[in-house]
Amino acid sequence: MDIMETQKLSPGKFAINYGVILGLVMVVISVFTYVTGLALEGAQWPTAIYYLIFPIAIFYAIYQYKKRNANLLSLSDALKVGVLIGVISAIVFVIYSLIFNYIIDPNFINEMIAVAKDKMIEDNPDMTQEMVDQGMKFVEMFANPGLMGAFWVAMSALFGLIYSLIGGLVMKKE
């Protein structure tokens, strides 16, 4: 009997590569939107590409995990793989975001806030100054890289859980 067949594959170690690759995909998309000016324009389509790639990567990783684990997959292992991929990809992106916002372009957040304010006023010309100030407090709160990073990790873990639950239920074989 082959050693690989008797030794169970670790979901954690398996998920690391897929998580890093998925995180790097988000970094590439972010760099693309920054370089092309799409980030300041508020273009959403580049991020939508990531939202399509995310579940595909998780389903594919779970499939590969099952394939490399003697074609066996428990729901628990599927969940571990999917959630870890989501969390690791988010951590990669958060590290990039912190480097970008504090070293590469420290003024970018202020530029984004100014664009958001102009867009808010343009879309709602009847807003009072008090309403604009209140809206800007909300925008500034979410423009904080630390808070945004924590939110990104939490949401990636949640969606990793959802997609891995679906993938695990469809592919499980114990």
VOGU-593700 format. One line per 3 residues: number of its first residue (from 1); for each residue y, x, z of N, C-alpha, C, CB. Coordinates in Angstrom, 3 decimals. Glycine has a CB too. Layout:
NUM) Y:X:Z:Y:X:Z:Y:X:Z:Y:X:Z  ...
***
This chain:
1) -1.191:0.853:0.000:0.000:0.000:0.000:1.248:0.894:0.000:0.002:-0.968:1.241  2.212:0.520:-0.745:3.454:1.282:-0.872:4.289:1.185:0.397:4.264:0.786:-2.071  4.969:2.275:0.746:5.813:2.293:1.954:6.935:1.256:1.852:6.413:3.704:2.173
4) 7.502:1.089:0.661:8.610:0.145:0.480:8.172:-1.287:0.755:9.173:0.252:-0.936  6.902:-1.588:0.497:6.428:-2.941:0.724:6.255:-3.246:2.203:5.125:-3.159:0.001  5.956:-2.211:3.004:5.734:-2.440:4.424:7.006:-2.304:5.245:4.699:-1.485:4.938
7) 7.989:-1.591:4.721:9.226:-1.375:5.463:10.267:-2.385:5.005:9.744:0.075:5.273  10.767:-3.173:5.949:11.748:-4.209:5.623:13.103:-3.572:5.319:11.876:-5.226:6.784  13.716:-4.039:4.276:15.022:-3.563:3.854:16.099:-4.099:4.800:15.313:-3.987:2.396
10) 16.999:-3.243:5.244:18.059:-3.656:6.159:19.160:-4.410:5.410:18.648:-2.433:6.883  19.452:-5.659:5.797:20.523:-6.413:5.127:21.886:-5.720:5.263:20.606:-7.834:5.705  22.118:-5.090:6.411:23.402:-4.425:6.644:23.629:-3.264:5.706:23.487:-3.943:8.063
13) 22.651:-2.387:5.625:22.775:-1.225:4.731:22.851:-1.666:3.279:21.592:-0.261:4.924  22.095:-2.689:2.943:22.085:-3.191:1.569:23.452:-3.761:1.181:20.998:-4.265:1.402  24.112:-4.445:2.095:25.374:-5.132:1.800:26.549:-4.176:1.637:25.685:-6.120:2.893
16) 26.452:-2.975:2.194:27.594:-2.053:2.170:28.065:-1.767:0.744:27.225:-0.740:2.865  27.167:-1.379:-0.146:27.571:-1.039:-1.514:28.232:-2.215:-2.226:26.365:-0.569:-2.313  27.632:-3.376:-2.104:28.197:-4.557:-2.769:29.562:-4.916:-2.168:27.227:-5.760:-2.649
19) 29.695:-4.777:-0.857:30.973:-5.061:-0.212:32.066:-4.109:-0.663:30.824:-4.990:1.286  31.734:-2.827:-0.748:32.721:-1.833:-1.194:33.116:-2.109:-2.645:32.157:-0.387:-1.051  32.134:-2.376:-3.493:32.441:-2.662:-4.901:33.323:-3.897:-5.027:31.146:-2.858:-5.707
22) 33.001:-4.950:-4.287:33.795:-6.176:-4.342:35.221:-5.925:-3.819:33.109:-7.296:-3.522  35.344:-5.132:-2.772:36.665:-4.774:-2.258:37.465:-3.989:-3.285:36.534:-3.967:-0.974  36.806:-3.079:-3.982:37.488:-2.287:-5.014:37.918:-3.161:-6.191:36.575:-1.156:-5.508
25) 37.147:-4.201:-6.492:37.555:-5.144:-7.542:38.885:-5.796:-7.147:36.451:-6.236:-7.777  39.002:-6.200:-5.883:40.253:-6.815:-5.423:41.399:-5.807:-5.454:40.086:-7.379:-4.000  41.119:-4.566:-5.123:42.150:-3.517:-5.189:42.622:-3.353:-6.627:41.608:-2.163:-4.639
28) 41.699:-3.293:-7.573:42.060:-3.144:-8.990:42.913:-4.328:-9.449:40.787:-3.026:-9.872  42.530:-5.529:-9.059:43.318:-6.716:-9.419:44.712:-6.623:-8.813:42.613:-8.010:-8.946  44.805:-6.189:-7.563:46.094:-6.058:-6.895:46.971:-5.003:-7.577:45.889:-5.700:-5.423
31) 46.390:-3.874:-7.917:47.142:-2.821:-8.613:47.615:-3.340:-9.968:46.272:-1.541:-8.793  46.749:-4.050:-10.682:47.110:-4.622:-11.978:48.299:-5.574:-11.853:45.912:-5.358:-12.587  48.255:-6.467:-10.863:49.354:-7.435:-10.716:50.647:-6.740:-10.315:48.993:-8.506:-9.675
34) 50.545:-5.667:-9.538:51.734:-4.920:-9.127:52.343:-4.175:-10.322:51.381:-3.924:-7.996  51.511:-3.455:-11.061:51.985:-2.631:-12.179:52.578:-3.489:-13.285:50.843:-1.781:-12.737  51.986:-4.646:-13.529:52.464:-5.517:-14.612:53.618:-6.433:-14.178:51.315:-6.364:-15.131
37) 53.936:-6.446:-12.890:55.000:-7.316:-12.401:54.550:-8.741:-12.114:56.107:-7.345:-13.390  53.273:-9.007:-12.312:52.762:-10.361:-12.078:52.815:-10.751:-10.601:51.332:-10.472:-12.587  52.750:-9.775:-9.716:52.776:-10.064:-8.275:54.110:-10.695:-7.881:52.535:-8.772:-7.454
40) 55.209:-10.136:-8.363:56.527:-10.696:-8.030:56.778:-12.014:-8.749:57.629:-9.699:-8.383  56.110:-12.218:-9.880:56.243:-13.491:-10.595:55.431:-14.594:-9.922:55.798:-13.332:-12.054  54.515:-14.208:-9.048:53.678:-15.183:-8.360:52.516:-15.684:-9.195:54.507:-16.340:-7.935
43) 52.102:-14.898:-10.189:50.982:-15.296:-11.042:49.712:-15.438:-10.209:50.768:-14.270:-12.180  49.010:-16.533:-10.391:47.797:-16.808:-9.621:46.510:-16.496:-10.369:47.783:-18.239:-9.206  46.565:-16.401:-11.693:45.328:-16.226:-12.449:44.575:-14.947:-12.118:45.630:-16.248:-13.902
46) 45.242:-13.812:-11.812:44.445:-12.633:-11.467:43.619:-12.846:-10.184:45.361:-11.419:-11.298  44.189:-13.533:-9.225:43.468:-13.814:-7.982:42.335:-14.803:-8.243:44.430:-14.369:-6.905  42.535:-15.723:-9.169:41.488:-16.681:-9.519:40.263:-15.958:-10.079:42.015:-17.708:-10.541
49) 40.488:-14.863:-10.786:39.366:-14.063:-11.291:38.531:-13.557:-10.116:39.877:-12.868:-12.156  39.204:-13.089:-9.082:38.480:-12.608:-7.898:37.688:-13.739:-7.251:39.458:-11.996:-6.874  38.283:-14.924:-7.182:37.599:-16.059:-6.576:36.365:-16.478:-7.374:38.554:-17.231:-6.448
52) 36.316:-16.136:-8.646:35.119:-16.375:-9.448:34.084:-15.268:-9.231:35.485:-16.474:-10.937  34.565:-14.035:-9.129:33.674:-12.885:-8.961:33.009:-12.894:-7.585:34.450:-11.577:-9.160  33.724:-13.324:-6.556:33.229:-13.288:-5.169:31.877:-13.990:-5.011:34.249:-13.936:-4.237
55) 31.741:-15.269:-5.376:30.427:-15.908:-5.191:29.354:-15.314:-6.101:30.535:-17.405:-5.448  29.743:-14.923:-7.309:28.768:-14.324:-8.222:28.199:-13.045:-7.609:29.414:-14.026:-9.600  29.067:-12.222:-7.036:28.622:-10.972:-6.411:27.685:-11.253:-5.237:29.834:-10.147:-5.936
58) 27.996:-12.241:-4.451:27.141:-12.567:-3.298:25.794:-13.111:-3.757:27.837:-13.591:-2.381  25.796:-14.027:-4.715:24.524:-14.559:-5.222:23.676:-13.435:-5.830:24.781:-15.670:-6.278  24.320:-12.568:-6.601:23.601:-11.464:-7.243:23.040:-10.504:-6.189:24.535:-10.704:-8.219
61) 23.823:-10.197:-5.176:23.367:-9.285:-4.125:22.177:-9.879:-3.367:24.517:-8.973:-3.146  22.239:-11.157:-3.064:21.123:-11.809:-2.372:19.875:-11.782:-3.256:21.489:-13.272:-1.991  20.058:-12.035:-4.539:18.937:-11.968:-5.480:18.331:-10.560:-5.499:19.401:-12.371:-6.900
64) 19.192:-9.538:-5.564:18.722:-8.147:-5.582:18.040:-7.778:-4.264:19.895:-7.187:-5.852  18.584:-8.272:-3.161:17.974:-8.008:-1.852:16.556:-8.586:-1.825:18.839:-8.618:-0.698  16.431:-9.809:-2.278:15.113:-10.456:-2.306:14.158:-9.667:-3.201:15.230:-11.921:-2.805
67) 14.627:-9.275:-4.361:13.815:-8.541:-5.325:13.328:-7.212:-4.735:14.617:-8.291:-6.613  14.180:-6.532:-4.002:13.828:-5.227:-3.427:13.093:-5.341:-2.097:15.076:-4.398:-3.237  12.960:-6.553:-1.609:12.299:-6.785:-0.322:10.979:-7.532:-0.548:13.228:-7.589:0.641
70) 10.197:-7.046:-1.516:8.890:-7.620:-1.830:8.991:-9.109:-2.175:7.936:-7.421:-0.654  10.105:-9.507:-2.777:10.360:-10.888:-3.189:10.373:-11.871:-2.016:9.318:-11.318:-4.192  10.707:-11.357:-0.833:10.819:-12.195:0.359:12.285:-12.285:0.771:9.949:-11.632:1.523
73) 12.685:-13.462:1.214:14.062:-13.653:1.668:14.101:-14.749:2.716:14.996:-13.999:0.485  14.579:-14.400:3.885:14.791:-15.418:4.913:16.245:-15.876:4.816:14.457:-14.865:6.356  16.507:-17.064:5.290:17.878:-17.567:5.289:18.761:-16.652:6.135:17.932:-19.024:5.821
76) 18.227:-16.169:7.234:18.965:-15.269:8.115:19.398:-13.996:7.383:18.113:-14.908:9.332  18.487:-13.413:6.620:18.839:-12.194:5.876:19.867:-12.488:4.791:17.586:-11.565:5.250  19.730:-13.616:4.122:20.702:-14.001:3.094:22.095:-14.142:3.713:20.278:-15.329:2.409
79) 22.160:-14.770:4.884:23.451:-14.942:5.566:24.032:-13.594:5.965:23.294:-15.836:6.809  23.194:-12.707:6.473:23.673:-11.375:6.858:24.249:-10.639:5.654:22.534:-10.551:7.485  23.518:-10.657:4.546:23.978:-9.969:3.338:25.314:-10.550:2.871:22.921:-10.079:2.214
82) 25.407:-11.857:2.759:26.621:-12.493:2.239:27.835:-12.315:3.122:26.381:-13.943:2.042  27.664:-12.511:4.424:28.798:-12.368:5.342:29.258:-10.912:5.393:28.419:-12.863:6.760  28.313:-9.995:5.436:28.690:-8.580:5.470:29.406:-8.150:4.195:27.456:-7.714:5.683
85) 28.958:-8.636:3.066:29.657:-8.317:1.815:31.093:-8.832:1.876:28.913:-8.930:0.594  31.261:-10.070:2.334:32.608:-10.622:2.459:33.487:-9.814:3.394:32.538:-12.042:2.942  32.961:-9.469:4.555:33.746:-8.718:5.548:34.052:-7.308:5.056:32.995:-8.651:6.890
88) 33.056:-6.615:4.512:33.277:-5.239:4.044:34.280:-5.226:2.895:31.943:-4.591:3.596  34.157:-6.177:1.961:35.110:-6.223:0.838:36.520:-6.475:1.354:34.709:-7.322:-0.181  36.645:-7.334:2.345:37.964:-7.628:2.917:38.532:-6.397:3.616:37.877:-8.808:3.907
91) 37.708:-5.675:4.342:38.182:-4.469:5.041:38.670:-3.429:4.031:37.055:-3.869:5.928  37.937:-3.254:2.934:38.375:-2.321:1.882:39.749:-2.738:1.364:37.344:-2.277:0.711  39.904:-4.026:1.088:41.182:-4.506:0.556:42.296:-4.397:1.597:41.048:-5.960:0.082
94) 42.004:-4.675:2.846:43.020:-4.581:3.907:43.478:-3.136:4.071:42.465:-5.123:5.250  42.556:-2.193:4.019:42.934:-0.777:4.119:43.874:-0.422:2.968:41.670:0.144:4.100  43.521:-0.829:1.761:44.406:-0.592:0.618:45.769:-1.256:0.843:43.761:-1.122:-0.684
97) 45.774:-2.496:1.295:47.032:-3.234:1.508:47.929:-2.532:2.520:46.739:-4.664:1.982  47.339:-2.049:3.593:48.134:-1.343:4.601:48.727:-0.060:4.024:47.275:-1.019:5.836  47.923:0.692:3.285:48.428:1.914:2.641:49.532:1.554:1.658:47.283:2.678:1.915
100) 49.310:0.504:0.866:50.304:0.085:-0.119:51.609:-0.336:0.554:49.757:-1.065:-0.967  51.509:-1.202:1.567:52.705:-1.771:2.185:53.459:-0.808:3.099:52.326:-2.980:2.963  52.778:0.183:3.646:53.458:1.110:4.553:53.747:2.472:3.940:52.638:1.296:5.783
103) 53.038:2.843:2.861:53.231:4.174:2.281:53.687:4.100:0.826:51.941:4.980:2.377  52.945:3.383:-0.008:53.224:3.375:-1.447:54.526:2.645:-1.777:52.067:2.726:-2.198  54.683:1.427:-1.295:55.901:0.651:-1.589:56.300:-0.190:-0.376:55.684:-0.265:-2.828
106) 56.946:0.452:0.607:57.327:-0.271:1.828:58.325:-1.412:1.592:57.914:0.698:2.816  59.025:-1.415:0.468:59.999:-2.477:0.181:59.380:-3.687:-0.510:61.112:-1.930:-0.678  58.126:-3.581:-0.909:57.508:-4.653:-1.681:57.493:-5.973:-0.922:56.098:-4.267:-2.063
109) 57.202:-5.942:0.355:57.162:-7.179:1.141:58.540:-7.838:1.138:56.698:-6.895:2.597  59.596:-7.045:1.318:60.950:-7.601:1.304:61.286:-8.203:-0.066:61.977:-6.514:1.672  60.829:-7.547:-1.134:61.036:-8.082:-2.477:60.303:-9.416:-2.638:60.555:-7.073:-3.542
112) 59.065:-9.477:-2.142:58.283:-10.714:-2.230:58.959:-11.839:-1.441:56.846:-10.484:-1.707  59.496:-11.521:-0.274:60.180:-12.513:0.556:61.424:-13.029:-0.166:60.564:-11.907:1.932  62.175:-12.123:-0.791:63.382:-12.521:-1.523:63.022:-13.422:-2.706:64.153:-11.274:-2.016
115) 61.966:-13.069:-3.428:61.523:-13.893:-4.559:61.084:-15.274:-4.060:60.359:-13.197:-5.326  60.360:-15.304:-2.936:59.908:-16.580:-2.374:61.099:-17.446:-1.975:58.994:-16.341:-1.156  62.111:-16.827:-1.399:63.310:-17.583:-0.998:64.022:-18.157:-2.226:64.281:-16.678:-0.195
118) 64.213:-17.328:-3.255:64.860:-17.796:-4.479:64.073:-18.939:-5.120:65.011:-16.641:-5.474  62.754:-18.809:-5.141:61.907:-19.850:-5.732:61.984:-21.141:-4.916:60.444:-19.367:-5.825  62.009:-21.003:-3.595:62.102:-22.174:-2.716:63.403:-22.930:-2.981:62.019:-21.750:-1.227
121) 64.489:-22.208:-3.088:65.796:-22.829:-3.328:65.857:-23.427:-4.737:66.931:-21.793:-3.135  65.289:-22.712:-5.714:65.280:-23.189:-7.093:64.449:-24.475:-7.228:64.728:-22.098:-8.026  63.294:-24.512:-6.563:62.415:-25.687:-6.659:62.911:-26.867:-5.832:61.016:-25.322:-6.218
124) 63.716:-26.594:-4.801:64.212:-27.644:-3.901:65.712:-27.450:-3.660:63.433:-27.629:-2.546  66.534:-27.748:-4.658:67.973:-27.477:-4.530:68.672:-28.288:-3.422:68.649:-27.763:-5.847  68.057:-29.364:-2.956:68.673:-30.200:-1.931:68.341:-29.744:-0.507:68.235:-31.630:-2.116
127) 67.627:-28.641:-0.373:67.255:-28.158:0.966:68.492:-27.705:1.726:66.234:-26.997:0.870  68.527:-28.038:3.008:69.607:-27.547:3.858:69.311:-26.099:4.232:69.771:-28.434:5.135  70.331:-25.403:4.717:70.140:-24.014:5.133:69.113:-23.925:6.266:71.483:-23.395:5.580
130) 69.127:-24.930:7.132:68.164:-24.959:8.236:66.731:-25.061:7.705:68.467:-26.141:9.184  66.548:-25.891:6.677:65.213:-26.032:6.085:64.780:-24.731:5.401:65.194:-27.199:5.070  65.712:-24.071:4.718:65.418:-22.799:4.063:65.028:-21.759:5.122:66.644:-22.308:3.230
133) 65.808:-21.694:6.214:65.515:-20.735:7.282:64.142:-20.989:7.896:66.592:-20.802:8.369  63.802:-22.248:8.103:62.497:-22.596:8.676:61.373:-22.181:7.722:62.419:-24.118:8.973  61.560:-22.466:6.443:60.559:-22.074:5.442:60.396:-20.572:5.364:60.937:-22.613:4.078
136) 61.511:-19.858:5.496:61.451:-18.403:5.423:60.771:-17.798:6.650:62.851:-17.831:5.273  60.889:-18.429:7.798:60.164:-17.952:8.987:58.663:-17.985:8.728:60.516:-18.813:10.232  58.231:-19.065:8.100:56.819:-19.225:7.756:56.387:-18.147:6.754:56.561:-20.638:7.176
139) 57.196:-17.928:5.716:56.895:-16.918:4.693:56.835:-15.532:5.330:57.957:-16.946:3.559  57.801:-15.208:6.182:57.836:-13.894:6.821:56.644:-13.686:7.751:59.137:-13.722:7.598  56.221:-14.752:8.420:55.072:-14.632:9.312:53.828:-14.226:8.508:54.825:-15.968:10.069
142) 53.638:-14.861:7.356:52.463:-14.548:6.546:52.647:-13.302:5.696:52.129:-15.714:5.658  53.844:-12.759:5.648:54.075:-11.516:4.917:53.732:-10.302:5.777:55.532:-11.437:4.449  53.424:-10.508:7.039:53.038:-9.421:7.933:51.672:-8.891:7.494:53.003:-9.901:9.425
145) 51.595:-7.611:7.095:50.319:-7.064:6.606:49.175:-7.150:7.627:50.514:-5.621:6.204  49.460:-6.981:8.895:48.412:-7.068:9.917:47.849:-8.471:10.020:48.953:-6.631:11.270  48.737:-9.460:10.093:48.303:-10.857:10.180:47.586:-11.273:8.896:49.511:-11.787:10.444
148) 48.144:-10.861:7.776:47.515:-11.194:6.495:46.143:-10.546:6.395:48.404:-10.745:5.316  46.004:-9.326:6.891:44.717:-8.634:6.872:43.677:-9.357:7.710:44.878:-7.211:7.369  44.062:-9.768:8.901:43.142:-10.493:9.777:42.724:-11.817:9.128:43.795:-10.749:11.159
151) 43.676:-12.499:8.530:43.392:-13.756:7.833:42.429:-13.517:6.667:44.702:-14.399:7.321  42.658:-12.439:5.907:41.830:-12.121:4.745:40.389:-11.839:5.182:42.412:-10.905:3.980  40.222:-11.076:6.267:38.874:-10.779:6.766:38.183:-12.066:7.218:38.934:-9.759:7.936
154) 38.908:-12.899:7.950:38.317:-14.153:8.436:37.916:-15.070:7.282:39.302:-14.881:9.359  38.770:-15.203:6.296:38.463:-16.082:5.161:37.316:-15.516:4.318:39.716:-16.281:4.282  37.282:-14.208:4.157:36.192:-13.590:3.394:34.862:-13.779:4.118:36.469:-12.087:3.168
157) 34.877:-13.670:5.439:33.656:-13.900:6.224:33.219:-15.356:6.082:33.883:-13.545:7.725  34.169:-16.278:6.165:33.854:-17.703:6.046:33.260:-18.021:4.676:35.111:-18.551:6.284  33.919:-17.567:3.623:33.400:-17.853:2.287:32.118:-17.084:2.009:34.444:-17.518:1.231
160) 31.979:-15.893:2.578:30.720:-15.166:2.480:29.599:-15.966:3.123:30.837:-13.786:3.138  29.903:-16.590:4.259:28.924:-17.431:4.949:28.533:-18.638:4.088:29.486:-17.905:6.304  29.518:-19.303:3.530:29.261:-20.497:2.717:28.421:-20.147:1.489:30.589:-21.149:2.282
163) 28.833:-19.115:0.744:28.112:-18.760:-0.472:26.725:-18.198:-0.171:28.912:-17.753:-1.276  26.599:-17.445:0.919:25.276:-16.907:1.247:24.354:-18.008:1.773:25.399:-15.776:2.287  24.907:-19.020:2.404:24.102:-20.163:2.827:23.530:-20.879:1.601:24.946:-21.141:3.687
166) 24.385:-21.089:0.614:23.931:-21.732:-0.624:22.870:-20.860:-1.308:25.133:-21.985:-1.585  23.209:-19.574:-1.482:22.265:-18.665:-2.136:20.971:-18.529:-1.357:22.893:-17.300:-2.317  21.062:-18.455:-0.044:19.878:-18.315:0.792:18.982:-19.541:0.735:20.282:-18.049:2.216
169) 19.601:-20.712:0.735:18.808:-21.951:0.663:18.101:-22.075:-0.691:19.713:-23.183:0.901  18.770:-21.660:-1.747:18.179:-21.749:-3.074:17.083:-20.693:-3.266:19.263:-21.589:-4.146  17.311:-19.474:-2.777:16.390:-18.360:-3.075:15.403:-18.019:-1.975:17.173:-17.150:-3.381
172) 15.487:-18.657:-0.817:14.644:-18.222:0.305:13.165:-18.357:-0.010:14.973:-19.023:1.553  12.443:-17.354:0.462:10.990:-17.332:0.305:10.466:-16.430:1.406:10.544:-16.827:-1.137  9.820:-17.030:2.393:9.366:-16.260:3.547:7.871:-16.032:3.495:9.740:-16.964:4.842
***
